[in-house]
Amino acid sequence: MRKIKVIFFAVIFLSFNTNAANSEVIIKKNEDSSKEFNIKFTFESSNSVKKNFRLLSNFKKIDRFNPSLVEATIISKDINGVVLKTLFRDCVLFFCRDMLMYESILSYCIDDYHCVIDAEVIPNVKSPIKSGQTSWTIKSSKNIDSSQIDYHSSFSANISLPPFFGESIFKKTINRNLMFLKDTIGKY
């Protein structure tokens, strides 16, 4: 009975405070049982635009900014960009889920004050993500030595979330990962 109480209180705790990262996470269910995810997050960084661009486009070390990212492998790299395979793992209590994703990524700077990283999901039978796009915009802040990072991701996936509290836990995980990025990027 004690274990049931601990699990119950853990679930209640994880269900609260889903918007702690000042982000917007919207989940919409589709008729085919897939889900649409839309995530937006903006934050200020003490790093310059160019430094944040170098950090976020260093795909060999991108796992240092996301605690759910287990492995990132560059499949190919050429003048048109990078094809990246990533493996994510999230655990809630004793339940863990792995998610594989393939993306085609194009990263570039318009000038010293504005850089962009655009990624498009490459559908793969091993991945639950059917389609999607992610965009990072890194712009100069009011203080020229700092920058603002805008993150927007929308994707469609065949991901089943546990009933009752699944969406809340998913949102909390996304927010935790975004706050980790915000807190960690300035340390490099």
N, C-alpha and C positions, 0 to 999 in steps of 0.2 A: 504494500500500500504506500509506503514511503517513496518508492521509486516513481510511482504514478504521480504523486504530489510534486516531486521534483521536476518531472517532465512537464506537468501541467503549468507550473510556475515559469519554467524556462520558455515554454511556448507563449505564455502571456507576456513575459518580458520582451521576447523577440518581436512580438506583434506591435508593440508601442514604438513611438518615436521613429517612424519610417521616413521622415523628411528631415533628418538631422543634418544632412549635407547641403541643405538649401538647393536641392536639385528637384527636377520634375521627372517623375517616373510614371508613365501611363501604360497600363496593360489592357488590351482589348481582345476579347475572344472572337474568333472567326467561326463561321458555320462549319468549316471542315475540321474543327477542334484544334486548329493551330492558334497561335496567339501573335498579336502585333505588339511590339514593345517600342516605346518612344522615350528616350532619355535625353535630358538637357541639363547641363551643368556649366556654370561660369564661376571663375575665381581669379583673384589677383595673385601674382607670383613676384617675389623679389628678384627673380632672375630676368635678364634681358630677353628680348624676343629671340635673338639668335641662339642664346644658350638653351632656352626651353625647346627650341626647334631641334637643336642637336640632340638633346636628351630624349625627346619623344620620338625622334626618327632613328634612334639607335636601336633597331629591332632585336639585335643580339642580346641587349641588356634591358629590354622593355619590361621584363618580369619584376624588376626592382620597384616598379610603381604600381603593381597590382598583386595583392596577396592571394588572389584566386588563380593567378596565372602560374601554371606548373611548368610549361615548356613553350618556347617560341622557336620555330625553325624556319629559316629562310629557304624556301623551295627554289626560287630563282630571283635574279637581280639583273636588271639591264637599264638602258636609258629610259624605258617606259615605266620604270618603277620596280616594286618588290612584290613577290607573291609570298605571303607569310602563312604558316600553319601554326595555330596556337591551340594549346590544351589548357582548359580551365577546370578546376576542381573546387567545389564548395561543399561544405559539410554542415549539417544542422544536427546537433546531438549525435546520434549514431548513423545517420543517413547521409551518404556522400554521393555526389553526382559529378561525372566527368562530362565535359562538353568540348568537342573538337570544332574548330572553325578555320576556314580558309579564306584569305582576303587578298585582293589585288590593291596595292597601296601606291599612291602617287604623292610625293611630298616636294614642296617647292616654296621659295620665298619670292614675294612680289618685289619687296625692297627690304631694307634693314629694319623696318618697323611693322612688317606684316608677312607672316608665313602661314602656310596651310598644309595639312596632312589629310588627304581624302582616301578613304578605304571603301571598297565595294566587296561584299560577300561573294565568294565563288561557291555555288551550290556543289555539294559533294554527298554521296550516299552515306558516308560515315558521319556526317554532321547533321544535327537536328535543325540547323539554321537554313531556311529555304532561300532567303534573300535579305538584303539589307545594305545600308550605307552608314558610314561614320565619318564625321568631319571634325577636325581640330582646327580652330582658327586662333592664332597667336598674334596679338596686336600690342603695339606700344601702349603703355598706360600713361596716366598724367605725368608720372615721374618717368623720365626717359630711360632710366636704368631698370625699370620693372616692366611687367607685361600683364596683359589680361588673356586668359585662356578660356575659350568657348568650346564646349564639347557637345556634339549632338549626334545621337545614334538612333536609328530606327531600323528594326529588323522584324522579320516574320520567322517563327520557329515552331517546330512540333515539340514543345516542352510541356510535360505535364507537371503541374504544381500541386502539392498536397491540398486537399480540401480545407476550407475554413481559414487557415492561416498561411497558406502557401504564397499568395501574392504579397502579403505583408513581409514575410521572411525574404522573398526575392528582392523586394524594394529595399529592405534594410541591408542586404548584402551589397546591392549596387551602391547605395549611399556610403556604406563602410569603405568600399573600394575607391570611390571618388574622393572621400575625405583622406584616405591613405595617400592617394596621389597628391592632393593639395598639400598635405603635411610633409611629404617626402621630397618632392621635386626641388624645393628650396635648399635641401641639404647637399645637393650635388653642384 
